[in-house]
Amino acid sequence: MATIDGRPAQYGITLKQLRELMEHRGREGVGKISGHGGVQEICKKLYTSPSD
């Protein structure tokens, strides 16, 4: 797998999926986030922290 600065060159979630997540609010948004494994899992896929 190709890496950039020691991290994989590709993220575990696509730009299309992120855009779709951002279109939803309220309970529907929570459901969509849960469908992706929750905030922690999305952050892992994006190689970031939920608090930084």
C-alpha distance matrix in Angstrom:
0.0 3.8 6.4 10.1 12.8 10.7 9.6 6.7 7.7 9.0 11.7 12.9 16.0 17.0 19.5 21.9 21.8 22.6 25.4 26.8 26.9 28.7 31.4 32.7 35.1 37.1 36.8 34.8 32.2 32.1 31.7 28.7 27.0 27.9 26.4 23.0 23.5 25.5 25.1 23.2 20.5 20.2 19.9 17.2 15.2 16.1 15.5 19.2 22.5 25.2 27.8 26.7
3.8 0.0 3.8 7.1 10.2 9.1 8.4 6.0 5.6 8.2 11.5 13.7 16.4 16.9 18.8 21.6 21.9 22.2 24.8 26.7 26.9 28.3 31.0 32.7 35.0 37.2 37.3 35.3 32.5 32.7 32.6 29.5 27.7 29.0 27.7 24.2 25.0 26.5 25.6 23.9 21.6 20.7 20.0 17.7 15.7 15.7 15.0 18.5 22.0 24.9 27.3 25.6
6.4 3.8 0.0 3.8 6.5 5.6 5.1 4.3 4.8 8.2 10.8 13.5 16.2 17.1 18.6 21.8 22.0 21.6 24.3 26.5 26.2 27.3 30.4 32.0 34.0 36.1 36.4 34.7 31.6 31.7 32.0 29.0 26.9 28.3 27.5 23.8 24.3 25.3 23.9 22.1 20.3 19.4 18.1 15.9 14.5 13.9 12.6 15.8 19.2 22.4 24.4 22.5
10.1 7.1 3.8 0.0 3.8 5.4 5.3 6.2 5.6 9.2 11.4 14.6 16.8 17.4 18.3 21.8 22.1 21.2 23.7 26.3 25.9 26.5 29.7 31.4 33.3 35.5 36.2 34.6 31.3 31.6 32.3 29.3 27.0 28.8 28.3 24.5 25.1 25.7 23.8 22.2 20.9 19.5 17.7 16.2 15.0 13.5 12.0 14.6 18.1 21.3 22.9 20.6
12.8 10.2 6.5 3.8 0.0 3.8 5.6 8.4 8.9 12.2 13.6 16.7 19.0 20.0 20.7 24.3 24.4 23.0 25.6 28.3 27.4 27.8 31.3 32.8 34.3 36.3 37.1 35.9 32.4 32.4 33.4 30.6 28.0 29.7 29.7 25.9 26.0 26.2 24.0 22.1 21.3 20.3 17.9 16.4 16.1 14.3 12.0 14.0 17.0 20.6 21.6 19.0
10.7 9.1 5.6 5.4 3.8 0.0 3.8 6.8 8.9 11.8 13.0 15.4 18.3 19.9 21.2 24.7 24.2 23.2 26.2 28.5 27.5 28.3 31.8 33.0 34.5 36.2 36.6 35.5 32.1 31.8 32.6 29.9 27.2 28.5 28.4 24.6 24.4 24.9 23.1 20.8 19.7 19.3 17.1 14.9 14.8 13.9 11.2 13.8 16.7 20.2 21.6 19.5
9.6 8.4 5.1 5.3 5.6 3.8 0.0 3.8 6.3 8.5 9.3 11.7 14.5 16.2 17.7 21.0 20.5 19.6 22.7 24.8 23.8 24.8 28.2 29.3 31.0 32.7 33.1 31.8 28.5 28.3 28.9 26.2 23.6 25.0 24.7 21.0 21.0 21.6 19.8 17.8 16.4 15.8 13.8 11.7 11.1 10.3 8.0 11.1 14.4 17.7 19.6 17.8
6.7 6.0 4.3 6.2 8.4 6.8 3.8 0.0 3.8 5.5 7.1 9.4 12.4 13.8 15.8 18.8 18.4 18.1 21.2 23.1 22.5 23.9 27.0 28.3 30.3 32.2 32.4 30.7 27.7 27.6 27.8 24.9 22.7 24.0 23.2 19.5 19.9 21.1 19.9 18.1 16.0 15.2 14.2 11.9 10.2 10.1 9.1 12.7 16.1 19.0 21.4 20.0
7.7 5.6 4.8 5.6 8.9 8.9 6.3 3.8 0.0 3.8 6.8 10.0 12.1 12.5 13.9 17.1 17.4 17.2 19.7 21.9 21.9 23.0 25.9 27.7 29.9 32.2 32.6 30.7 27.7 28.1 28.3 25.1 23.3 25.0 24.0 20.3 21.4 22.5 21.1 20.0 17.9 16.3 15.5 14.0 11.7 10.8 10.8 14.0 17.7 20.3 22.7 21.0
9.0 8.2 8.2 9.2 12.2 11.8 8.5 5.5 3.8 0.0 3.8 6.7 8.5 8.9 10.8 13.7 13.9 14.0 16.7 18.6 18.7 20.1 22.8 24.5 26.9 29.2 29.5 27.3 24.5 25.0 25.0 21.7 20.1 21.9 20.5 17.0 18.4 19.7 18.7 18.0 15.5 13.7 13.7 12.3 9.3 9.0 10.1 13.4 17.0 19.0 21.9 20.7
11.7 11.5 10.8 11.4 13.6 13.0 9.3 7.1 6.8 3.8 0.0 3.8 5.5 7.0 9.2 12.1 11.4 11.2 14.3 16.0 15.5 17.1 20.0 21.4 23.6 25.7 25.9 24.0 21.0 21.4 21.5 18.3 16.5 18.3 17.2 13.6 15.0 16.0 15.0 14.4 11.9 9.9 10.1 9.1 5.8 5.6 7.6 10.6 14.0 15.7 18.8 18.0
12.9 13.7 13.5 14.6 16.7 15.4 11.7 9.4 10.0 6.7 3.8 0.0 3.8 6.8 10.0 11.9 10.2 10.8 14.3 15.0 14.4 16.7 19.4 20.1 22.4 24.2 23.9 21.9 19.3 19.3 18.9 15.9 14.2 15.5 14.1 10.5 11.8 13.5 13.3 12.7 9.6 8.1 9.5 8.1 4.4 6.5 8.8 11.7 14.5 15.6 19.1 19.1
16.0 16.4 16.2 16.8 19.0 18.3 14.5 12.4 12.1 8.5 5.5 3.8 0.0 3.8 6.8 8.4 6.5 7.2 10.5 11.3 10.9 13.2 15.7 16.7 19.2 21.3 21.2 19.0 16.3 16.9 16.6 13.2 12.0 13.9 12.3 9.0 11.3 12.6 12.4 12.9 10.1 7.5 9.7 9.7 6.1 7.1 10.5 12.5 15.0 15.4 19.0 19.1
17.0 16.9 17.1 17.4 20.0 19.9 16.2 13.8 12.5 8.9 7.0 6.8 3.8 0.0 3.8 5.3 5.2 6.4 8.7 9.9 10.8 12.7 14.7 16.4 19.4 22.0 22.2 19.6 17.1 18.4 18.0 14.3 13.9 16.2 14.4 11.6 14.5 15.6 15.3 16.3 13.7 10.8 12.7 13.2 9.6 9.6 13.1 14.9 17.7 18.0 21.3 21.1
19.5 18.8 18.6 18.3 20.7 21.2 17.7 15.8 13.9 10.8 9.2 10.0 6.8 3.8 0.0 3.8 5.4 5.1 6.2 8.6 9.9 10.7 12.7 15.1 18.0 21.1 21.9 19.2 16.6 18.5 18.6 14.8 14.5 17.5 16.1 13.5 16.6 16.9 16.1 17.6 15.7 12.2 13.7 15.0 11.8 10.6 14.2 15.3 18.0 18.0 21.1 20.5
21.9 21.6 21.8 21.8 24.3 24.7 21.0 18.8 17.1 13.7 12.1 11.9 8.4 5.3 3.8 0.0 3.8 5.5 5.1 6.2 8.7 10.0 10.9 13.4 16.8 19.9 20.5 17.4 15.3 17.6 17.1 13.4 14.0 16.9 15.0 13.2 16.7 17.3 17.1 19.1 17.0 13.7 15.9 17.3 14.1 13.6 17.3 18.3 20.7 20.2 23.4 23.3
21.8 21.9 22.0 22.1 24.4 24.2 20.5 18.4 17.4 13.9 11.4 10.2 6.5 5.2 5.4 3.8 0.0 3.8 5.5 5.1 6.2 8.8 10.1 11.6 14.8 17.5 17.6 14.7 12.5 14.4 13.8 10.0 10.4 13.1 11.2 9.4 13.0 13.6 13.8 15.9 13.7 10.6 13.4 14.8 11.8 12.0 15.8 16.7 18.6 17.8 21.2 21.6
22.6 22.2 21.6 21.2 23.0 23.2 19.6 18.1 17.2 14.0 11.2 10.8 7.2 6.4 5.1 5.5 3.8 0.0 3.8 5.4 5.0 6.3 8.9 10.6 13.3 16.1 17.0 14.5 11.6 13.5 13.9 10.3 9.9 13.2 12.4 10.2 13.3 12.9 12.1 14.5 13.0 9.4 11.5 13.7 11.2 10.3 14.1 14.2 16.0 15.1 18.2 18.4
25.4 24.8 24.3 23.7 25.6 26.2 22.7 21.2 19.7 16.7 14.3 14.3 10.5 8.7 6.2 5.1 5.5 3.8 0.0 3.8 5.4 5.2 6.5 9.4 12.5 15.8 17.1 14.3 11.8 14.6 15.0 11.6 12.0 15.5 14.6 13.1 16.4 15.9 15.2 17.9 16.7 13.1 15.0 17.4 14.9 13.8 17.5 17.4 19.1 17.9 20.7 20.8
26.8 26.7 26.5 26.3 28.3 28.5 24.8 23.1 21.9 18.6 16.0 15.0 11.3 9.9 8.6 6.2 5.1 5.4 3.8 0.0 3.8 5.5 5.3 7.3 10.8 14.0 14.6 11.4 9.6 12.5 12.2 8.8 10.3 13.4 12.1 11.5 15.1 14.8 14.9 17.9 16.5 13.3 16.0 18.2 15.8 15.5 19.3 19.3 20.6 19.0 22.1 22.8
26.9 26.9 26.2 25.9 27.4 27.5 23.8 22.5 21.9 18.7 15.5 14.4 10.9 10.8 9.9 8.7 6.2 5.0 5.4 3.8 0.0 3.8 5.5 5.8 8.7 11.4 12.1 9.5 6.8 9.3 9.7 6.4 7.0 10.5 10.1 9.4 12.4 11.5 11.4 14.6 13.7 10.7 13.3 15.9 14.1 13.8 17.4 16.9 17.8 15.7 18.8 19.9
28.7 28.3 27.3 26.5 27.8 28.3 24.8 23.9 23.0 20.1 17.1 16.7 13.2 12.7 10.7 10.0 8.8 6.3 5.2 5.5 3.8 0.0 3.8 5.5 7.7 11.1 12.9 10.8 7.8 10.8 12.2 9.5 9.7 13.4 13.6 12.8 15.5 13.9 12.9 16.3 16.1 12.7 14.5 17.6 16.1 14.9 18.3 17.3 18.0 15.8 18.3 19.1
31.4 31.0 30.4 29.7 31.3 31.8 28.2 27.0 25.9 22.8 20.0 19.4 15.7 14.7 12.7 10.9 10.1 8.9 6.5 5.3 5.5 3.8 0.0 3.8 6.9 10.5 12.3 9.7 7.9 11.6 12.3 10.0 11.4 14.8 14.5 14.6 17.6 16.3 15.9 19.4 19.0 15.9 18.0 21.0 19.3 18.4 21.9 21.1 21.7 19.4 21.9 22.7
32.7 32.7 32.0 31.4 32.8 33.0 29.3 28.3 27.7 24.5 21.4 20.1 16.7 16.4 15.1 13.4 11.6 10.6 9.4 7.3 5.8 5.5 3.8 0.0 3.8 7.1 8.5 6.0 4.5 8.3 9.2 7.7 9.4 12.4 12.6 13.4 16.0 14.4 14.6 18.2 18.1 15.5 17.9 20.8 19.6 19.2 22.5 21.5 21.6 18.8 21.3 22.8
35.1 35.0 34.0 33.3 34.3 34.5 31.0 30.3 29.9 26.9 23.6 22.4 19.2 19.4 18.0 16.8 14.8 13.3 12.5 10.8 8.7 7.7 6.9 3.8 0.0 3.8 6.6 5.9 4.5 7.4 9.5 9.3 10.3 12.9 14.1 15.1 16.9 14.7 14.5 18.3 18.9 16.7 18.6 21.8 21.2 20.7 23.7 22.0 21.5 18.3 20.3 22.1
37.1 37.2 36.1 35.5 36.3 36.2 32.7 32.2 32.2 29.2 25.7 24.2 21.3 22.0 21.1 19.9 17.5 16.1 15.8 14.0 11.4 11.1 10.5 7.1 3.8 0.0 3.8 5.4 5.3 6.4 8.7 10.1 10.8 12.4 14.3 15.8 17.0 14.5 14.7 18.4 19.3 17.7 19.6 22.7 22.6 22.5 25.1 23.4 22.3 18.8 20.6 22.9
36.8 37.3 36.4 36.2 37.1 36.6 33.1 32.4 32.6 29.5 25.9 23.9 21.2 22.2 21.9 20.5 17.6 17.0 17.1 14.6 12.1 12.9 12.3 8.5 6.6 3.8 0.0 3.8 5.4 5.0 6.1 8.6 9.8 10.4 12.2 14.5 15.3 13.3 14.5 17.9 18.5 17.5 19.9 22.6 22.4 22.9 25.6 24.2 23.1 19.7 21.8 24.5
34.8 35.3 34.7 34.6 35.9 35.5 31.8 30.7 30.7 27.3 24.0 21.9 19.0 19.6 19.2 17.4 14.7 14.5 14.3 11.4 9.5 10.8 9.7 6.0 5.9 5.4 3.8 0.0 3.8 5.5 5.1 6.3 8.7 9.8 10.5 12.8 14.6 13.2 14.5 18.1 18.0 16.6 19.3 21.9 21.1 21.7 24.7 23.7 23.2 20.1 22.7 25.0
32.2 32.5 31.6 31.3 32.4 32.1 28.5 27.7 27.7 24.5 21.0 19.3 16.3 17.1 16.6 15.3 12.5 11.6 11.8 9.6 6.8 7.8 7.9 4.5 4.5 5.3 5.4 3.8 0.0 3.8 5.3 5.1 6.2 8.5 9.7 10.9 12.7 10.8 11.4 15.2 15.3 13.5 15.9 18.7 18.1 18.3 21.3 20.1 19.6 16.6 19.2 21.3
32.1 32.7 31.7 31.6 32.4 31.8 28.3 27.6 28.1 25.0 21.4 19.3 16.9 18.4 18.5 17.6 14.4 13.5 14.6 12.5 9.3 10.8 11.6 8.3 7.4 6.4 5.0 5.5 3.8 0.0 3.8 5.5 5.1 6.1 8.5 10.0 10.7 8.4 9.6 13.1 13.6 12.6 15.0 17.6 17.6 18.2 20.8 19.5 18.5 15.3 17.9 20.5
31.7 32.6 32.0 32.3 33.4 32.6 28.9 27.8 28.3 25.0 21.5 18.9 16.6 18.0 18.6 17.1 13.8 13.9 15.0 12.2 9.7 12.2 12.3 9.2 9.5 8.7 6.1 5.1 5.3 3.8 0.0 3.8 5.5 5.0 6.1 8.8 9.9 9.0 11.3 14.4 14.0 13.3 16.4 18.4 17.9 19.2 21.9 21.2 20.7 17.8 20.8 23.3
28.7 29.5 29.0 29.3 30.6 29.9 26.2 24.9 25.1 21.7 18.3 15.9 13.2 14.3 14.8 13.4 10.0 10.3 11.6 8.8 6.4 9.5 10.0 7.7 9.3 10.1 8.6 6.3 5.1 5.5 3.8 0.0 3.8 5.4 5.0 6.6 9.0 8.6 10.5 13.6 12.5 11.1 14.4 16.4 15.3 16.4 19.5 19.2 19.2 16.8 20.0 22.1
27.0 27.7 26.9 27.0 28.0 27.2 23.6 22.7 23.3 20.1 16.5 14.2 12.0 13.9 14.5 14.0 10.4 9.9 12.0 10.3 7.0 9.7 11.4 9.4 10.3 10.8 9.8 8.7 6.2 5.1 5.5 3.8 0.0 3.8 5.3 5.2 6.7 5.2 6.6 9.9 9.3 8.0 11.0 13.2 12.7 13.7 16.5 15.9 15.6 13.1 16.4 18.6
27.9 29.0 28.3 28.8 29.7 28.5 25.0 24.0 25.0 21.9 18.3 15.5 13.9 16.2 17.5 16.9 13.1 13.2 15.5 13.4 10.5 13.4 14.8 12.4 12.9 12.4 10.4 9.8 8.5 6.1 5.0 5.4 3.8 0.0 3.8 5.3 5.0 4.5 7.7 10.0 9.3 9.5 12.6 14.0 13.9 15.7 18.0 17.7 17.1 14.7 18.0 20.6
26.4 27.7 27.5 28.3 29.7 28.4 24.7 23.2 24.0 20.5 17.2 14.1 12.3 14.4 16.1 15.0 11.2 12.4 14.6 12.1 10.1 13.6 14.5 12.6 14.1 14.3 12.2 10.5 9.7 8.5 6.1 5.0 5.3 3.8 0.0 3.8 5.5 7.0 10.2 12.1 10.2 10.1 13.8 14.7 13.7 15.8 18.5 18.9 19.0 17.1 20.6 22.8
23.0 24.2 23.8 24.5 25.9 24.6 21.0 19.5 20.3 17.0 13.6 10.5 9.0 11.6 13.5 13.2 9.4 10.2 13.1 11.5 9.4 12.8 14.6 13.4 15.1 15.8 14.5 12.8 10.9 10.0 8.8 6.6 5.2 5.3 3.8 0.0 3.8 5.8 8.1 9.7 7.1 6.7 10.4 11.1 9.9 12.2 14.8 15.4 16.0 14.6 18.3 20.1
23.5 25.0 24.3 25.1 26.0 24.4 21.0 19.9 21.4 18.4 15.0 11.8 11.3 14.5 16.6 16.7 13.0 13.3 16.4 15.1 12.4 15.5 17.6 16.0 16.9 17.0 15.3 14.6 12.7 10.7 9.9 9.0 6.7 5.0 5.5 3.8 0.0 3.8 7.0 7.5 5.3 6.8 9.9 10.1 10.1 12.8 14.6 15.0 14.9 13.5 17.1 19.3
25.5 26.5 25.3 25.7 26.2 24.9 21.6 21.1 22.5 19.7 16.0 13.5 12.6 15.6 16.9 17.3 13.6 12.9 15.9 14.8 11.5 13.9 16.3 14.4 14.7 14.5 13.3 13.2 10.8 8.4 9.0 8.6 5.2 4.5 7.0 5.8 3.8 0.0 3.8 5.6 5.5 6.3 8.7 10.1 10.9 12.6 14.3 13.7 12.9 10.7 14.1 16.7
25.1 25.6 23.9 23.8 24.0 23.1 19.8 19.9 21.1 18.7 15.0 13.3 12.4 15.3 16.1 17.1 13.8 12.1 15.2 14.9 11.4 12.9 15.9 14.6 14.5 14.7 14.5 14.5 11.4 9.6 11.3 10.5 6.6 7.7 10.2 8.1 7.0 3.8 0.0 3.8 5.5 5.2 6.1 8.6 9.9 10.6 12.1 10.7 9.5 7.1 10.5 13.0
23.2 23.9 22.1 22.2 22.1 20.8 17.8 18.1 20.0 18.0 14.4 12.7 12.9 16.3 17.6 19.1 15.9 14.5 17.9 17.9 14.6 16.3 19.4 18.2 18.3 18.4 17.9 18.1 15.2 13.1 14.4 13.6 9.9 10.0 12.1 9.7 7.5 5.6 3.8 0.0 3.8 5.5 5.2 6.3 8.8 9.9 10.3 9.3 8.0 6.7 10.1 12.4
20.5 21.6 20.3 20.9 21.3 19.7 16.4 16.0 17.9 15.5 11.9 9.6 10.1 13.7 15.7 17.0 13.7 13.0 16.7 16.5 13.7 16.1 19.0 18.1 18.9 19.3 18.5 18.0 15.3 13.6 14.0 12.5 9.3 9.3 10.2 7.1 5.3 5.5 5.5 3.8 0.0 3.8 5.4 5.0 6.3 8.7 9.7 10.1 10.1 9.7 13.3 15.1
20.2 20.7 19.4 19.5 20.3 19.3 15.8 15.2 16.3 13.7 9.9 8.1 7.5 10.8 12.2 13.7 10.6 9.4 13.1 13.3 10.7 12.7 15.9 15.5 16.7 17.7 17.5 16.6 13.5 12.6 13.3 11.1 8.0 9.5 10.1 6.7 6.8 6.3 5.2 5.5 3.8 0.0 3.8 5.4 5.1 6.3 8.6 8.8 9.6 8.9 12.7 14.0
19.9 20.0 18.1 17.7 17.9 17.1 13.8 14.2 15.5 13.7 10.1 9.5 9.7 12.7 13.7 15.9 13.4 11.5 15.0 16.0 13.3 14.5 18.0 17.9 18.6 19.6 19.9 19.3 15.9 15.0 16.4 14.4 11.0 12.6 13.8 10.4 9.9 8.7 6.1 5.2 5.4 3.8 0.0 3.8 5.4 5.0 5.9 5.2 5.9 6.1 9.8 10.6
17.2 17.7 15.9 16.2 16.4 14.9 11.7 11.9 14.0 12.3 9.1 8.1 9.7 13.2 15.0 17.3 14.8 13.7 17.4 18.2 15.9 17.6 21.0 20.8 21.8 22.7 22.6 21.9 18.7 17.6 18.4 16.4 13.2 14.0 14.7 11.1 10.1 10.1 8.6 6.3 5.0 5.4 3.8 0.0 3.8 5.4 5.0 6.3 7.5 9.0 12.3 12.9
15.2 15.7 14.5 15.0 16.1 14.8 11.1 10.2 11.7 9.3 5.8 4.4 6.1 9.6 11.8 14.1 11.8 11.2 14.9 15.8 14.1 16.1 19.3 19.6 21.2 22.6 22.4 21.1 18.1 17.6 17.9 15.3 12.7 13.9 13.7 9.9 10.1 10.9 9.9 8.8 6.3 5.1 5.4 3.8 0.0 3.8 5.6 7.9 10.3 11.4 14.9 15.1
16.1 15.7 13.9 13.5 14.3 13.9 10.3 10.1 10.8 9.0 5.6 6.5 7.1 9.6 10.6 13.6 12.0 10.3 13.8 15.5 13.8 14.9 18.4 19.2 20.7 22.5 22.9 21.7 18.3 18.2 19.2 16.4 13.7 15.7 15.8 12.2 12.8 12.6 10.6 9.9 8.7 6.3 5.0 5.4 3.8 0.0 3.8 5.5 8.6 10.1 13.2 12.7
15.5 15.0 12.6 12.0 12.0 11.2 8.0 9.1 10.8 10.1 7.6 8.8 10.5 13.1 14.2 17.3 15.8 14.1 17.5 19.3 17.4 18.3 21.9 22.5 23.7 25.1 25.6 24.7 21.3 20.8 21.9 19.5 16.5 18.0 18.5 14.8 14.6 14.3 12.1 10.3 9.7 8.6 5.9 5.0 5.6 3.8 0.0 3.8 7.1 9.9 12.4 11.5
19.2 18.5 15.8 14.6 14.0 13.8 11.1 12.7 14.0 13.4 10.6 11.7 12.5 14.9 15.3 18.3 16.7 14.2 17.4 19.3 16.9 17.3 21.1 21.5 22.0 23.4 24.2 23.7 20.1 19.5 21.2 19.2 15.9 17.7 18.9 15.4 15.0 13.7 10.7 9.3 10.1 8.8 5.2 6.3 7.9 5.5 3.8 0.0 3.8 6.7 8.8 7.7
22.5 22.0 19.2 18.1 17.0 16.7 14.4 16.1 17.7 17.0 14.0 14.5 15.0 17.7 18.0 20.7 18.6 16.0 19.1 20.6 17.8 18.0 21.7 21.6 21.5 22.3 23.1 23.2 19.6 18.5 20.7 19.2 15.6 17.1 19.0 16.0 14.9 12.9 9.5 8.0 10.1 9.6 5.9 7.5 10.3 8.6 7.1 3.8 0.0 3.8 5.4 5.4
25.2 24.9 22.4 21.3 20.6 20.2 17.7 19.0 20.3 19.0 15.7 15.6 15.4 18.0 18.0 20.2 17.8 15.1 17.9 19.0 15.7 15.8 19.4 18.8 18.3 18.8 19.7 20.1 16.6 15.3 17.8 16.8 13.1 14.7 17.1 14.6 13.5 10.7 7.1 6.7 9.7 8.9 6.1 9.0 11.4 10.1 9.9 6.7 3.8 0.0 3.8 6.0
27.8 27.3 24.4 22.9 21.6 21.6 19.6 21.4 22.7 21.9 18.8 19.1 19.0 21.3 21.1 23.4 21.2 18.2 20.7 22.1 18.8 18.3 21.9 21.3 20.3 20.6 21.8 22.7 19.2 17.9 20.8 20.0 16.4 18.0 20.6 18.3 17.1 14.1 10.5 10.1 13.3 12.7 9.8 12.3 14.9 13.2 12.4 8.8 5.4 3.8 0.0 3.8
26.7 25.6 22.5 20.6 19.0 19.5 17.8 20.0 21.0 20.7 18.0 19.1 19.1 21.1 20.5 23.3 21.6 18.4 20.8 22.8 19.9 19.1 22.7 22.8 22.1 22.9 24.5 25.0 21.3 20.5 23.3 22.1 18.6 20.6 22.8 20.1 19.3 16.7 13.0 12.4 15.1 14.0 10.6 12.9 15.1 12.7 11.5 7.7 5.4 6.0 3.8 0.0
